[in-house]
Amino acid sequence: MGNAPTVSPLAPESFPDLPLINGARFAAVEAGVRYKGRKDVTLVALDPGSVVAGVFTKSATRSAAVLDCQEKIGTPSDSGAAIIVNSGNANAFTGKNGKESVNAIANAVAETLNLPSDRVFTSSTGVIGESLPHDRICAKIEEAVGALSETHLPDAAHAIMTTDTFAKGAGATVSVDGQQIHIAGIAKGSGMIAPDMATMLVYIFTDARMEREVLQQMVTALNKKTFNCITVDSDTSTSDTLLVAATGASGVQVTDKSVGFMEALRSVMLDLAHQVVRDGEGATKFVEISVSGASSDADAKTHAMAIANSPLVKTAIAGEDPNWGRVVMAIGKSGAPADRDLLSIWFGETLVAEKGWVSDTYREEDGAAHMKNDKIEIRVDLGLGGGTATVWTCDLTHGYISINADYRS
């Protein structure tokens, strides 16, 4: 690829201080899969007793690594586990070579860490349709094992980046029954973002003690309102993977009744999801779209995603143009029920349109002023029922074209 992209103007000031997760160790090494002079392989080692939950892309062309993880996700936890991720090559649409690469990497990690191969979860991200040079990765596994440390999660976050302009991390500490539990997660994602499962590559770790089924139920439920509510460009990746591991090292038991823990996990997932949007390829605006008054929550989300994915809406936002007619267009095309004469639209706190027409109180300069903000809020009420949804996206600029036109060079 070309030169490293300029850091997104929406990026956080720095990578956050994440809590240490007992029972999980991390390493990042340089294997030269595609990039030169940077770390591109992440290894995670999880202690015996760790349970792993996950959700994956529903793409019909999902990668060999995703298919392999889906087969392994419910395996017993007595022996511990490992996660290995490479950037630069997605190992997708690579035929039987893809499966051979996954097996070679998983077997090499299993042998080095003395694990069953079905407890090694692999992920790959990058260019589609090129065979993965897995020998380069396998040659670096002993080095990665030697570098494993509880403190190396930030390095792991950097090593999984592709077109990302900043590493993404989020953490939380929560009290359960008077004892502390820690959560820390990393993510990568910038383009090809319209999740239909989880999103991109996301890895979250906690020292809570949990039954795998409880963790899986939480992750599946929370995913629907976090990662599955973001979009950058309406394109669903072949490689989307979200893995959440609970090591149990804190000794604090979490059940499906542990509301505080679930809320803390939600906050970490939503933080990471928002960071992916803030790093949308070429993005200059972070956009929140809220829809109320729909016939159902599902209809509300359909409308919200239609607005969020509209190139006309997104380019208007990029140009700081309060073109509310494009919002009306997106609602009309979504396929979910809507009534023109019941529709209301706000840009921030400014009522723009109501009752099938522009509001009597609306002034163009008020809408234009809101569009100059880094964070744009579009709110729609359909006047049909109690359905609600909130999704997040970014604007669409020339930068998106430049990044993707040059992606394989």
C-alpha positions, 0 to 999 in steps of 0.5 A: 500500500501507499504512504500511511494515511493522515490520522482522522480528524475525528480520532481520539487524542491518544490510545486509552489506558486499558485495564490489565486482564489477568489470564490474557497475554498479548504480543505483536510481531513483524512477519512481512505479510504485506507491509514492511517496517511494521508489526502485522501479526497479533497473538493472544494467549488465554489461560486454561478455563477461558471461555470464548464467544463470538459473532461473525459475518453473514457474508456468503463469501466469508473467509476461511478464517471466519468459517474455521472460527465458526466451527471452533467457537463452542469447544471446551475451555479446559486447555486455554485458547489462543487468537492469532490475527494478521493484517495485510491479507484477508485470506478470503476467496482463496479456495482450498489454499485458504483452509490450508493456510488456516490449518497451518497457522493454527497447528503451529500456534497449537504446537508452540503453546501446547494447545489443541488446534481447535482452541486456536482462533485465526483472523485475517484482514486486508486484500481479498483474493490473494493467497496468504503467505502463511509461512511468514506468519508461522516463522514468527510464532515462537518470537510472538510467544516469547513476547507475550505479556499482559501489557502488550494489548496496545501493540496488538491493536496497532498490528491489526490495522489496515487502512485504519489511521489510528489504533482503537481501544476501549476499557471499563472496570465494573464492580460485581458483588463488591469485587472488581472486574476488568474489560479491555478491547481492541478493534480494527476497521475503517472501510468495508463497514456495514456489519451484518453480525459484528464488525470488522475485527474486534477482540474483547477480554475480561477477567470475569468468570462466566459460563460460555453460553451466558457470555455468548447470549450477552455478546449476541444481544449487545452486538445488535445495538452496537456494531450492527448499528454502524456503517461507513460505506454499506459494504459488509466485509468477508472477514468480520469477526467479534471474539470476546474472551472471559478468562475467569482470573478475577474469580468473580462470577458473572451471570445473565442477571449481572446488569452492571457487567452487561452495561460495562461490556456494552459501553466498551463495544459501543466505544469501539464501534464509534471509533470505527466510524470516526476512522471511516475512510476519508471521514470528517464528520461523525453522524448520529441518526435517530429514528422514532415513531416507526411502526416497529424497531426493525422499521426504524432501523431500516429507515435509519440505515437508509439515511446513513447509507445514502451517498447523497445524504453523506456527500451533503454532510461532507459539503456542510449542506443542510439538504433535508430533501435528501433525508426525505428521499432516503426515508421514501426509498427504504421500503419500510412504512412512512407517511409524508404528511406525518414526517418530522426532521431535525438537524440537531435541535433545529426542527427542519420539516414537519407535516409534509413540508418545511417547518414555518420556524426553519431558517436555512442558516440554522441548519447550515450552522449545525452542519459545520460541527464535527458531530452531526445529529439527524433526528426523524419522527415518522408519527406511526408508532413506538419503534425507535433506532439509533445508528452511526455513520460518517460523511463521504468525501474525496478521501474515501475514493483516493484510499480505495482507488489506491488500496492494492498498490 
